[in-house]
Structures are given as C-alpha cells and as structure tokens.
Amino acid sequence: ANVNAVIDRDSWVWPDVFQWLQSNGHITDSEMVKTFNVGIGMVVAVSESQAQQALNVLKAQGEEAWVLGHIASSEKDIAEVQWQS
C-alpha cells in the first residue's frame, strides 16, 4: 500500500522475438508487458544504496543485470506498477 513500482521502459531492449510478436500481432505495449515478460526475466528488488552491489554480484555470476526502475510513494491504498518512457 502507498507505493508504486515505476518501471523505465527504456532501461532495456526488448528481444527481437517480442518485437516481432508485437508487430505481427498488432499488440499494444501495455498488453505486451501485461502478458509477456518482454525480456525482463527475474526481478531482484533491493534498496537504492545496495543497487550497485547487487548488480556487481549478478554480473560476476554471468547474469545480465540492470536497474529496471524504482519504488515511488503513492496516495493509493494499493500498490501498482507504472510504466514510463
């Protein structure tokens, strides 16, 4: 409650298969992210102060990792995901 996950749509490149699927299926961005993982895979949520350390650990293990977004305050009693570009 009272928080949103704010995802930066430009923080990663959708794999070609998702771009193809969206184009050929005439699927909106909002439907793509609701239905498919669009290349995100797994999400690890850490505090901002631990972000770089988490990235270093994941990359050292051979994972592709990046900052996907952040948590923001909200007036609503329910947590939501917001997409921004």
C-alpha positions in Angstrom: 0.0 0.0 0.0 1.1 3.6 -0.7 3.8 2.6 -3.1 4.2 2.0 -6.9 6.9 0.1 -8.8 7.9 2.6 -11.5 9.5 0.7 -14.5 11.6 2.6 -17.0 10.5 1.2 -20.4 13.8 2.4 -21.9 16.1 0.6 -19.4 16.3 -2.5 -21.6 15.9 -3.6 -25.2 13.1 -6.0 -25.9 14.4 -9.2 -27.5 13.7 -9.5 -31.2 11.1 -12.2 -30.7 8.9 -9.8 -28.6 9.3 -7.0 -31.1 8.3 -9.4 -33.9 5.3 -10.7 -31.9 4.1 -7.2 -31.1 4.4 -6.0 -34.7 2.8 -9.0 -36.3 0.2 -9.5 -33.7 -0.7 -5.7 -33.5 -0.3 -5.8 -29.7 -0.1 -2.7 -27.6 2.8 -2.0 -25.3 0.6 -2.3 -22.3 -0.7 -5.7 -23.4 2.8 -6.9 -24.1 4.1 -6.1 -20.7 1.0 -7.5 -19.0 1.1 -10.8 -20.9 4.8 -11.4 -21.6 8.0 -10.8 -19.6 9.3 -8.9 -22.7 12.9 -9.9 -21.8 12.9 -8.9 -18.2 13.1 -12.4 -16.7 13.6 -12.2 -13.0 13.4 -9.1 -10.8 15.5 -8.6 -7.7 14.3 -5.7 -5.5 17.0 -4.1 -3.3 17.4 -0.7 -1.6 18.9 2.1 -3.8 22.0 2.0 -1.6 22.5 -1.7 -2.4 21.8 -1.5 -6.1 25.4 -1.3 -7.4 26.5 -4.1 -5.1 23.6 -6.3 -6.3 24.5 -5.5 -10.0 28.1 -6.4 -9.4 27.2 -9.8 -7.7 24.8 -10.7 -10.5 27.2 -9.7 -13.3 30.0 -11.7 -11.6 27.8 -14.7 -11.8 27.3 -14.2 -15.5 23.9 -12.7 -15.3 22.8 -9.7 -17.5 21.6 -7.2 -14.9 20.4 -3.6 -14.9 18.4 -1.1 -12.9 14.8 -1.6 -14.1 13.1 1.2 -12.2 12.4 2.4 -8.7 9.8 2.4 -5.9 7.8 5.6 -5.5 5.3 6.9 -2.9 1.6 6.8 -3.8 -1.6 8.2 -2.4 -3.4 4.9 -3.2 -4.1 2.1 -0.7 -3.0 -0.5 -3.3 0.5 -1.0 -4.9 0.6 -0.6 -8.6 3.1 -1.0 -11.5 3.6 2.1 -13.6 5.5 2.2 -16.9 7.3 5.2 -18.0 9.5 6.0 -21.0 
